[in-house]
Amino acid sequence: MGRGRSWHLTAVGLLVLVAFSIRAASLDAQSLWRDEVDALRFATAPRSEILGNFTQPGWNGPLYFLLLRGWVALTGTSGYAMRLFSLIPGVLSIPLIYVLGRRLFEPATGLISALLAATSPYLVWYSQEVKMYALVLALSLLAIYGLRRGLESGRWSWWLTQMAATTLAFYSHILAALLIPVQALLCIAWWPQTRQRWQKAATSFAVLILPYLPLVLWQAPLALKARETGFSSYSLNQMIVILLNGWSTGITGWADSWGAALMSLLAAAGVIARTVQLSSSADSVAGATPKGSSRNSFALLIWLMLPLLSVWLISLRQPLFTDRYLIWTAPAFYLLAALTLTPSKSARTWGRWWGVLPLTILLTINGVNIWQQATTPIKSDFRAAAAYVARYEEPSAPVESPPPARDRGFETYLPIVTAGYSETEELIIFQMPYGRHTFDYYFPTEDYVWAEGLYTNHRSPDGAYQMSEQQTAWRMEEMTEGHETIWLVASEVATWDERNLVQRWLEEHFERADEAHFARVDVYRYVARDA
């Protein structure tokens, strides 16, 4: 092994260590949010139900939930343990993007792209979430790398790697099925080599269709049908801006306009420079696709743009865009940016180091955003809300011992030191009701009285509300009858009660005794006026 190769492998090893440390240090900094608790609920459902979801219309990611089921059986269901299941593939993506960049261009490009990915606030965030996005990212990188190696060597081991990784990816997230047309176009972009391996390439794509057939039965009609999905509608331009901001600065978006502009400029410059410098010479070599060729740059553009354009076209009839669904296309963006930052061997000494300044700026932006993501509550903080309710102490009625721990299929909940909590007189209303599942994950007991907040947003075809204030009052009187203390746990209220009728009624008929406000969750305590 040469000194240069040894140095690069050492550098990649250090980047893997850095990536792991960044992600692990703040793995449990954010409260679990409802999608993460849902993942646990789905993973702990009966096995027959999980297996049935592989062909159930509208179900997404059954393989991920099946894998998570096995993981929590081994590690438990603490937030840290479950998020570690995403951290592992998130970290494994770093060497994968390195070897792909090295294979397509040169070792320095692979190393810089791995550095951008290791410190990407966006990839850090989704390596810390109990969802399938980090897994799909790693599988997609492995699939495309396997395709490239299969085209180069023709060895069946690489074709099997490509087929297995692609299949696992689109059974982990429905939109990863777009890997198939992406890879088909990559074969066209890499035609000089595909021409020599076209039979094996055709075989691999034929095999990939087979495990996908159960999903096609319901995906095709759903994809073509105009319907409400609950997602916001975006123009193509808005989608591009959202992705660029996310990939460049993460969730908090510190210096998002500057970061996105710099990363976009670097990515565009990388494509242009490779096209101008190499397309006229290197690509003319028959039967080969040299490292650094414009064919490889074009392949990255296909990987970057085809999934986005596909989602945009689908969203014209049914809104479907969420940036995290396309996380597996982010490596193409980082690889394109790395092309510009890669030192040129042919340039003079000063030209070789020109990329140090923009890279330093990018790493600074990444560092600030990673820090903010780790120290600022961003996700709905039901952890703090549940602790506040459980620990609430009413001076006139102290309780000496906490309620016992309960095992409800998720985990054995550790008791929180509590005081003043009454199971007979206090009612907890959840607005919106779905937040109860996340609250329950953190609350030390299941023996409490709760109610769903009223859904008051129904409208008639003429736009009028179907539930009046008087009807709301009747329902609230019935709901709160016999309770002297009412807790209102409010999160995403506008999606359920945009007129805020439930809280307005409580304000009129009870006295607000206390309140606390957390990230995306507000807690109010009301007592009867004559209590």
C-alpha positions in Angstrom: 0.0 0.0 0.0 1.5 3.4 -1.0 2.0 6.2 1.4 -0.7 8.3 -0.3 -3.3 5.6 -0.1 -2.4 4.9 3.5 -2.7 8.5 4.4 -6.2 8.8 2.8 -7.4 5.7 4.6 -6.1 7.1 7.9 -7.9 10.4 7.1 -11.1 8.5 6.4 -10.8 6.6 9.6 -10.5 9.9 11.5 -13.5 11.3 9.7 -15.5 8.3 10.7 -14.5 8.8 14.3 -15.4 12.5 14.1 -18.8 11.7 12.5 -19.5 9.2 15.2 -18.5 11.6 18.0 -20.5 14.5 16.6 -23.6 12.3 16.3 -23.2 10.4 19.6 -22.5 13.3 21.8 -25.9 14.9 21.2 -27.9 11.8 20.3 -30.5 12.3 23.0 -30.4 16.1 23.1 -33.8 16.4 21.4 -37.0 15.0 22.8 -38.5 12.2 20.7 -41.2 13.6 18.4 -44.4 11.9 17.3 -42.9 10.2 14.2 -40.2 8.6 16.3 -42.7 7.3 18.8 -44.8 6.1 15.9 -41.8 4.1 14.7 -41.6 2.4 18.0 -45.3 1.7 18.1 -45.2 0.2 14.6 -42.0 -1.8 15.4 -43.6 -3.3 18.5 -46.9 -4.2 16.8 -47.6 -7.9 16.2 -45.2 -9.5 13.8 -48.0 -10.6 11.5 -49.1 -7.0 11.2 -45.7 -5.8 10.3 -45.3 -8.5 7.7 -48.7 -7.7 6.3 -47.6 -4.0 5.8 -45.2 -5.1 3.0 -48.2 -5.3 0.7 -50.7 -3.0 2.5 -51.8 0.1 0.4 -50.3 3.3 1.6 -47.9 1.8 4.1 -44.3 3.1 4.0 -41.1 1.6 5.3 -42.2 -1.9 6.6 -38.6 -3.3 6.4 -37.3 -0.5 8.6 -39.9 -1.2 11.3 -39.1 -5.0 11.1 -35.4 -4.2 11.6 -36.1 -1.8 14.4 -38.2 -4.5 16.1 -35.1 -6.7 16.3 -32.9 -3.8 17.4 -35.1 -2.7 20.3 -35.4 -6.4 21.4 -31.6 -6.3 21.9 -31.0 -2.8 23.1 -34.2 -1.6 24.7 -36.4 1.3 23.9 -34.7 4.3 25.5 -34.3 7.2 23.2 -30.6 6.9 23.0 -30.7 3.2 22.2 -33.3 3.6 19.4 -31.5 6.5 17.8 -28.3 4.5 17.8 -30.0 2.4 15.2 -29.9 5.4 12.8 -26.5 6.6 13.9 -24.8 3.5 12.7 -25.8 3.7 9.0 -25.4 7.5 9.2 -21.7 7.0 10.1 -21.3 4.2 7.6 -22.3 6.7 4.9 -19.0 8.5 5.4 -16.7 5.8 4.1 -19.2 5.0 1.4 -19.2 8.5 0.0 -15.5 8.5 0.1 -15.0 5.3 -1.9 -17.6 6.5 -4.4 -15.9 9.9 -4.8 -12.5 8.1 -5.1 -13.9 5.7 -7.7 -15.5 8.4 -9.9 -12.9 11.1 -9.5 -9.9 10.9 -7.3 -9.0 10.3 -3.6 -8.9 13.9 -2.7 -12.5 14.4 -4.0 -13.7 11.4 -2.0 -12.0 12.7 1.1 -13.4 16.3 0.8 -16.9 14.9 0.1 -16.6 12.6 3.1 -15.6 15.6 5.2 -18.6 17.6 4.0 -20.9 14.6 4.8 -19.3 13.9 8.2 -19.9 17.5 9.3 -23.2 18.1 7.5 -25.8 19.4 10.1 -28.5 17.9 7.9 -27.0 14.4 7.9 -26.1 14.7 11.6 -29.8 15.5 12.3 -31.2 12.5 10.5 -28.5 10.2 12.0 -30.1 11.1 15.3 -33.7 10.3 14.5 -35.7 7.1 15.0 -36.7 7.0 11.3 -35.4 5.2 8.2 -33.7 8.2 6.5 -30.1 7.4 7.6 -30.6 3.8 6.6 -31.9 4.7 3.1 -29.0 7.1 2.7 -26.4 4.3 3.4 -28.2 1.8 1.2 -28.5 4.2 -1.7 -24.8 4.9 -1.6 -24.0 1.2 -1.4 -26.4 0.5 -4.4 -24.8 3.2 -6.6 -21.3 2.1 -5.6 -22.2 -1.5 -6.3 -23.6 -0.5 -9.7 -20.4 1.4 -10.6 -18.1 -1.5 -9.5 -20.3 -4.0 -11.4 -20.0 -2.0 -14.6 -16.2 -1.7 -14.1 -15.4 -5.3 -13.2 -18.4 -7.3 -14.3 -18.2 -9.4 -11.1 -21.5 -10.8 -9.9 -20.6 -10.0 -6.3 -21.0 -6.3 -7.1 -24.2 -6.8 -9.1 -25.6 -8.8 -6.1 -24.6 -5.9 -3.8 -26.4 -3.4 -6.1 -29.5 -5.5 -6.3 -29.7 -6.2 -2.5 -29.0 -2.6 -1.4 -31.6 -1.2 -3.9 -34.2 -3.7 -2.8 -33.6 -3.1 0.9 -33.7 0.7 0.3 -37.1 0.8 -1.4 -38.7 -1.5 1.2 -37.3 0.9 3.8 -38.9 4.0 2.2 -41.3 4.2 -0.7 -39.6 7.0 -2.6 -36.3 5.0 -2.7 -38.0 3.1 -5.5 -36.7 6.0 -7.7 -33.3 4.5 -7.3 -34.2 2.1 -10.2 -34.8 4.8 -12.9 -31.8 6.8 -11.5 -29.5 3.7 -11.9 -30.9 3.1 -15.3 -29.9 6.6 -16.4 -26.6 6.2 -14.8 -26.0 3.2 -17.0 -26.6 5.4 -20.0 -24.3 8.1 -18.6 -21.6 5.5 -18.2 -22.3 3.9 -21.6 -18.7 3.1 -22.6 -18.6 0.6 -19.7 -22.3 -0.3 -19.8 -21.9 -1.4 -23.4 -19.5 -4.1 -22.2 -21.7 -5.2 -19.3 -25.2 -4.6 -20.7 -26.4 -8.2 -20.2 -25.5 -8.2 -16.6 -27.0 -4.7 -16.2 -30.2 -5.8 -17.8 -30.4 -8.9 -15.6 -29.9 -6.8 -12.5 -32.8 -4.5 -13.4 -35.0 -7.4 -14.3 -34.3 -8.9 -10.9 -35.0 -5.6 -9.2 -38.5 -5.5 -10.6 -39.6 -8.8 -9.0 -39.4 -7.8 -5.3 -41.1 -4.5 -6.3 -44.1 -6.0 -7.9 -46.2 -6.3 -4.6 -45.7 -2.5 -4.1 -46.6 -1.7 -7.7 -50.1 -3.0 -7.3 -51.0 -0.1 -5.1 -48.3 2.5 -5.7 -49.1 3.1 -9.3 -52.8 4.0 -8.7 -51.9 6.1 -5.7 -49.2 8.0 -7.6 -51.6 8.9 -10.4 -54.6 9.8 -8.3 -55.3 13.4 -7.3 -55.9 13.5 -3.6 -55.2 15.3 -0.3 -52.1 14.1 1.4 -51.6 16.5 4.3 -48.4 17.8 2.8 -48.0 21.4 1.8 -47.9 22.3 -1.9 -44.6 23.7 -3.3 -43.4 24.9 -6.6 -40.3 23.3 -8.1 -38.3 26.5 -7.2 -39.4 26.3 -3.6 -38.5 22.6 -3.4 -35.0 23.4 -4.7 -34.5 26.2 -2.2 -35.7 24.0 0.7 -33.3 21.2 -0.3 -30.3 23.6 -0.8 -30.9 25.3 2.6 -31.3 22.0 4.4 -28.3 20.3 2.8 -26.1 23.3 3.3 -27.0 24.4 6.9 -29.2 21.8 8.4 -32.3 22.3 10.6 -31.6 25.6 12.4 -30.5 27.3 9.2 -27.9 29.6 10.6 -26.4 31.5 7.7 -28.7 29.5 5.4 -28.6 32.0 2.5 -24.8 32.3 2.5 -24.2 28.6 3.1 -26.7 27.5 0.4 -25.3 30.1 -2.1 -21.7 29.0 -1.5 -22.5 25.3 -1.7 -24.5 25.8 -4.9 -21.8 27.9 -6.5 -19.2 25.2 -5.7 -21.4 22.4 -7.0 -22.2 24.3 -10.3 -18.5 25.3 -10.7 -17.5 21.6 -10.2 -19.8 20.5 -13.1 -18.7 23.3 -15.4 -15.0 22.9 -14.7 -15.1 19.1 -15.3 -17.1 19.6 -18.5 -14.8 22.3 -19.9 -11.6 20.6 -19.0 -12.3 16.9 -19.6 -15.2 16.4 -22.0 -13.2 17.2 -25.1 -10.3 14.9 -24.3 -11.0 12.2 -21.7 -14.5 11.3 -22.8 -13.4 10.7 -26.3 -11.4 7.6 -25.3 -13.4 4.7 -26.6 -14.6 2.0 -24.3 -13.7 3.8 -21.0 -15.1 6.3 -18.6 -12.0 7.9 -17.0 -11.9 9.2 -13.5 -12.9 12.8 -13.4 -14.7 12.7 -16.7 -17.7 14.9 -17.5 -19.7 11.6 -17.8 -19.3 11.2 -14.0 -20.3 14.8 -13.3 -23.4 14.3 -15.5 -24.2 11.1 -13.6 -24.2 13.1 -10.3 -26.6 15.5 -11.9 -28.9 12.7 -12.8 -28.8 11.3 -9.2 -29.4 14.8 -7.9 -32.2 16.0 -10.2 -34.2 13.0 -11.3 -35.8 12.1 -7.9 -36.6 15.8 -7.3 -38.3 16.2 -10.7 -40.2 13.0 -10.2 -41.5 14.1 -6.8 -42.4 17.5 -8.2 -44.5 15.9 -11.1 -46.3 13.6 -8.6 -46.9 16.6 -6.3 -48.8 18.4 -9.1 -51.7 16.0 -8.4 -51.0 15.0 -4.8 -48.5 17.0 -2.7 -45.8 14.7 -1.6 -42.6 16.8 -1.1 -40.7 16.7 2.2 -37.0 17.3 2.0 -36.0 14.3 4.2 -37.6 12.0 1.7 -34.8 12.9 -0.7 -32.0 12.7 1.7 -30.4 9.9 -0.4 -29.7 12.4 -3.2 -27.7 14.8 -0.9 -24.4 12.9 -1.5 -24.5 13.9 -5.2 -24.6 17.5 -4.0 -21.7 17.1 -1.7 -19.7 15.3 -4.4 -20.3 18.0 -6.9 -19.2 20.7 -4.4 -16.1 18.6 -3.5 -15.0 18.7 -7.2 -14.4 22.4 -7.0 -12.6 22.1 -3.6 -10.3 19.4 -4.8 -6.7 20.7 -5.2 -5.6 20.6 -8.8 -2.3 18.8 -9.4 -1.7 20.9 -12.5 -2.2 24.2 -10.8 0.5 26.3 -9.3 1.0 26.1 -5.5 -1.3 29.1 -4.8 -4.0 27.6 -7.0 -3.9 24.2 -5.3 -4.8 25.8 -2.0 -7.5 28.2 -3.1 -10.2 25.9 -1.8 -9.1 26.2 1.8 -11.0 29.5 2.4 -14.4 28.3 1.2 -13.9 25.0 2.9 -13.1 26.8 6.2 -16.3 28.9 5.8 -18.4 25.8 5.2 -16.9 23.9 8.1 -17.6 27.0 10.3 -21.2 27.1 9.2 -21.6 23.4 9.8 -20.1 23.6 13.3 -22.4 26.5 14.4 -25.5 24.7 13.1 -24.5 21.3 14.6 -24.0 23.2 18.0 -27.4 24.9 17.7 -29.1 21.6 16.8 -27.6 20.0 19.9 -28.3 22.8 22.3 -31.6 24.3 21.1 -34.9 22.4 21.7 -36.4 22.1 18.2 -38.6 19.0 18.2 -41.9 19.0 20.1 -40.6 18.7 23.7 -43.0 16.3 25.2 -40.2 15.0 27.4 -40.2 18.3 29.3 -44.0 18.6 29.2 -44.5 15.2 30.6 -41.9 15.8 33.3 -43.6 19.1 34.2 -47.0 17.5 34.7 -45.6 14.5 36.6 -43.5 16.7 38.9 -46.1 19.4 39.5 -46.5 20.1 43.2 -49.6 21.5 44.6 -48.6 22.9 48.0 -51.9 22.0 49.7 -51.9 18.4 48.7 -48.4 16.8 48.6 -48.0 13.2 47.6 -45.1 11.4 49.2 -44.5 8.6 46.7 -44.4 8.6 42.9 -46.8 6.4 40.9 -45.4 3.0 40.1 -43.6 2.2 36.8 -45.7 0.6 34.1 -44.8 -1.6 31.2 -46.9 -0.9 28.2 -45.1 -2.7 25.4 -42.7 0.1 24.8 -40.5 -0.2 27.9 -40.6 -0.3 31.7 -41.0 3.4 32.5 -38.8 4.7 35.2 -40.7 6.7 37.8 -40.2 10.4 38.0 -40.4 12.0 41.4 -43.9 13.5 41.5 -46.1 15.4 43.9 -49.6 16.6 43.8 -50.8 14.4 41.0 -54.3 13.1 41.5 -55.6 10.2 39.3 -59.3 10.8 40.3 -59.8 14.5 39.9 -57.4 15.6 37.2 -58.1 15.3 33.5 -55.5 15.8 30.8 -56.8 17.0 27.5 -54.5 16.6 24.4 -54.9 19.1 21.7 -54.0 17.7 19.2 -54.9 14.2 20.4 -52.1 12.4 18.6 -49.6 14.0 20.9 -50.7 11.6 23.7 -48.6 8.8 22.3 -45.4 10.9 22.7 -46.5 12.2 26.1 -47.2 8.6 27.2 -43.7 7.5 26.2 -42.2 10.0 28.8 -45.0 10.0 31.4 -44.3 7.7 34.4 -47.7 6.1 34.6 -50.6 5.1 32.4 -53.2 5.5 35.2 -54.5 8.9 34.4 -57.7 10.3 32.9 -57.3 11.8 29.5 -59.5 13.1 26.7 -59.0 14.0 23.1 -59.3 17.7 22.3 -62.2 18.5 20.0 -61.6 18.6 16.3 -63.4 21.8 15.3 -61.9 22.4 11.8 -64.5 20.5 9.8 -66.0 22.8 7.1 -69.0 22.4 4.9 -68.6 22.8 1.1 -69.4 26.5 1.4 -66.6 27.0 3.9 -68.6 27.3 7.0 -67.5 25.6 10.2 -69.5 22.5 11.0 -69.0 22.8 14.8 -70.3 26.0 16.4 -69.1 27.5 19.6 -72.3 26.4 21.3 -71.7 22.8 20.2 -68.1 23.1 21.5 -69.4 24.3 24.8 -71.8 21.3 25.1 -69.0 18.9 24.3 -66.6 20.5 26.7 -69.1 20.5 29.6 -69.6 16.8 29.0 -65.9 16.1 28.8 -64.9 18.0 32.0 -67.8 17.0 34.2 -66.7 15.8 37.6 -63.1 17.1 37.2 -61.8 20.0 39.4 -58.4 20.1 37.7 -57.9 20.2 34.0 -54.6 20.0 32.2 -54.4 21.1 28.6 -51.4 19.8 26.7 -51.4 21.8 23.4 -49.3 21.0 20.4 -50.0 21.7 16.7 -53.3 23.2 17.8 -54.1 24.9 14.5 -54.3 21.5 12.7 -57.1 20.5 15.1 -58.7 23.7 16.5 -57.7 26.7 14.5 -60.2 28.9 16.3 -58.8 27.8 19.6 -62.3 27.1 20.9 -61.3 24.4 23.4 -58.9 26.7 25.3 -61.2 29.6 25.1 -63.9 27.6 26.8 -61.5 26.5 29.5 -60.5 30.1 30.1 -64.1 31.1 30.5 -65.2 28.3 32.8 -62.0 27.5 34.8 -59.3 29.5 36.4 -55.8 29.2 34.9 -53.6 28.2 37.8 -50.4 27.7 36.1 -48.7 27.3 32.7 -45.4 26.2 31.1 -44.2 26.6 27.6 -41.7 24.3 25.8 -40.6 23.8 22.2 -43.8 23.3 20.2 -45.7 22.2 23.3 -47.6 24.3 25.8 -49.1 23.1 29.1 -51.8 24.8 31.0 -53.3 23.9 34.4 -56.9 24.9 35.1 -58.8 24.6 38.4 -62.5 24.9 39.1 -63.4 28.4 40.2 -65.1 27.2 43.3 -62.4 24.6 44.2 
